[in-house]
């Protein structure tokens, strides 16, 4: 149960619910579940794919204060979601914040994480890179026109690498909300306050968690990434020689995982057959749970 009481958590549920494999796709700090539409569609079929909106993002509830958006709360939400979905073992694909959450969960005793993909994040996140993320999160509370909101999204996603026009349209469709006096972004603007780094702090250290991760790991790095320096990736690989590593040309923070090559890399690591990509798969519907209660409620399909 989460420390902030009852709040609604939304997730897209792709593929058959009785599949032998369950993949969780966890987005970055300002992302949402629809960031993974392309990847989820390619994995669904042989696998059930859960793509949650982390609290404060997408269709999930906003939490009461900026400090509510902490890793302890978000991990509690994920544990409740997995229990609600009946997922005892999962393969985890996490971008940025989602990768850190996956690593922390994988490091726990008796973890449900059987394999882990960390997309452009590592066991140390430099302080100047955190400051850059915080600047990226700053946005007007409202935009006068949809085109202004779209321009802002394109600027904040400028380092994602290869994204075609159709995928851009999908990101924009789900990243913008109509409001009474214009348009706003999909997430709680207060999450930017929680990202302001402490002065003189060199960065965030997660080495103790990394050393405790027992499962197979794929490290994905954008070629131009400042969030995941090559030196950090090298140190992680030195401590876990069996971990795998790939660098995405032309991308910064964070690779979109939408190109054919990126999807094939993830799918091959997870051992999911390519044949599923020929299927026309859509999410079976939203999986909704109320976090912080003993018996989370499912609201079923739309």
N, C-alpha and C positions, 0 to 999 in steps of 0.2 A: 504494500500500500504506500502511496506517495505521501510526503509530509504535508502537502497542501490540500488535503481533503479531496472531495469529489470533483472531477473535471473530465470533460469528454475528450477522448482521443479518437481520431479518425485514421483509418488506413485503407488503402486499396488492396484488394485480395484478388490476385491473378491466378489463373490455372485451377486445376481440380483440387478441392479441399481434402481429398483422400490421397494425394500424391505422396510417394515415399520420401521425397526431398522437399524441404521448405527453405527458401531463400529469403532473407530479410535485406531490404535495400534501405539504408539510413542516409538521409540527405545532410547537406552542410548547414552552417549556422543560419543563413537566410534563405535556405532552399525549402522545397516542399515535396510531397510524394510524387508529383507529376514530373519531377526532374528525371525519374527513372522509367517513364513510359516506354521508351525505345528498348532499353535493356530488359525490362520486365516482360515485354511482349516476346522477346527472343528466348527467354528462359522458361516461360510458362508452358505447361504441357507436361513435360517430364517432371517439372517442379511446380509447387505452389509458391507464389512470390508475394510477400507482404511488403507493401511500401507505405510506411506510416507518415503522417504529418506530425512532426514533433510538436509538443505543446507550444502554443503561441504562433504557429505557422499553419498555412493552408486552411483546412476545415476543422482543425482541432481548437480547443478552447484556449483563451488567453489566461495566464496565471495572474495572481493578485498584485505582485510587485516585480520589478526587474530582477531582484535577487532570487526570486522563485525559480528563475531559469538557470539552475545549477545542475551539475552532472549527477548528483545524488538523486535529484527529482527525476531527471530524464531517464536514468537507469531504472528507477522504480517503475516508471511508466512502461518501459520496454519489457520488464519482467512480467508486469500485469498483462500486457498485450499478448506476449507469448503464451502465458497460462490460459488466457481467454481463447486463443486460437488453437490450443491443444498441441502446440509445437514443442516437443521435448528436445529435439536436435535441430539446429539451423546452420546454414551457410550464410555468412554475413558479408555484405558488400556495403562499405561505408565511405562516403565522401567527406573529407575534412572532419568536422565535428562528428559525423556519423562513423568515421573510421576510428576516432578516439573512443567513442562509446562502445564500439565493437571490441576494441582492444581491452578496455576495462572489464567488459563483461566476460571476454574470453579468459581473462586472468583469474577469475573467481573460481574457487573450488567447485567441482561438479558443474561447470559451465555448460550451457546448452550449445555453445558455439563449436562446431566441428571443423570449420575452416573459415578463414578470414581474409578479405580483400580490403586493404587500407589504401584509399585513393587520395593521394597527395597530402598525406599527413604522417608524422612519425612520432617517435618517443620523446622528441624535444621540438617545441615550437618557438622560434626566436621572438623576442619581444618586439622588435621593429616590424616583424611580419604581423603580429597581433594588432599593432597599431594601424597597419595598412588595412586589415580586415575591418577594424572599427570605423575607419574613415569610409570604407566602402558601404557600410551599413547606414551611414547618415543620409537621410533623404527627407524631403518635405513631407509633412503629414498628409498633404493632398497635392494632386497635380490638377491643373485647370483642364487639361485635355488628355485623352488617351495617348496621343502621340508623344506628349511630354513624358508620361509614365513609361512608355515603351522605350524611348530614348535613354531614360535612366537605367532600365533593365539591361539594355544592350551594352551600356557603359560598364555596369557592374559585372557582366558576364563576358567581358572582352577577352579574358584569358582562358576561357573554357576550351579553346581549340576548335576542331572541325564540327560545325553545326550547320546543317542545310536549312533552307528557307522554311520547309514544313516543320522542322523541329523548333526553329525560332518561334514560329507562330504558336506552337503548343506551349512553349515556355511563357510567352506573353499572355496567352489566354488564361493560364492558371496563376500567373504572377501578379495580376492586376485585379482590383476590385472596384466596382462602381460604388460611389458613395453620394450622399445628398448634394454636395457642392463640387463634385468632380470625380477624381479617381485616387486610389491609394494602393500601396503595395499589399501583398497578401498577409504580411506578418505584423505582429505587435511591434510598433516602433520602439517600445521600451527595451527590446532585446539589445538594441545598440548600446544602451547604458551599461548593461552587464558585461560588455566586451571592452570597455575602456581599460587598458592595461595599467597596472601600478607603475609609477615612475621608478626608475632605477632597477626594475626587475628584469633580469636577462631573458626570461621566457618561461614557458611552462614545461616542467619535467615530468615525464611519464615512464622513466626507465624501469622503475620497480615493477610496474605493471607489465611492461614488455618482456622482462626477464621471466615472468611467471606464465606467459602464454604458451601452452603446450601444443596447440593445433597448427596445421599447415597455414602459412601466411604468404600472400602475394602483395608485395609493395609496388604501388603504381605511383610514378612521379611525372609531373609535367616538366618538360625540358627547361622551361624558364621559371620554375617555381621558386619563390622565396620562402614559402611556408614549409617546404620539405627540402632542405638543402641536401645536396649529394653527400656531404660529410655525415649527416645524420643517418641517411640510408646506409652508408658504408659501415657505420658503427653498429647499426641494427643487424646487418647481414653478418658482421664479424661475430656477433654473439649468438646468432642462429643461422649457421651456414646452410641449413636446409630450406630457409625461407627463399622465396623467388622474388625476382625484381624485374621491372620493365619501366622504360622511360618513354613518354608519349611526345613525339616531335611536334614542335610548334605550339604546344600548350603551356600555360602557366598554371595558376591555381584557379580551378582544379579541372583536370580533363573531364569532358562532358560524358564520356562513356556512351557516346551515341554513334560513333563511326563503326564501320564493319570491322576494322582491325581491333579497335578497343573491345568491342563486344566479343569477338572471337577469343581474345586474350582472357577475358573473364570466364567465358564459357568453358574454354579448355582447362583452365585452372580448377574450376568447379567439377569438371567431368560430366557436363550436361551435353547431351547429343545435339548436333546441329540441325537435325531434322525438324525440331520444334519451330525453327524460324520460318518454315513455310506455312505454318498454321496462321489463320487470321484470329488472333486471340485478343479478347478484351477483358478488362477486370470483371469478375463475377458480380462485383458490387462493393460498396463500402463496408468495411468491418468497423463497427463503432463499439467502443467500450467506455464505461465510466470508471476512470481511475480513482483509487482511494476508497472503494467500497469492497466488501468481502466477496460480493458476487457481481462482477462487472456485467452490465446489461448490453446485449447485442440488439441493435435496432434494425438489423436485417438489411436486405437489398432495397435500393430505390426502385 
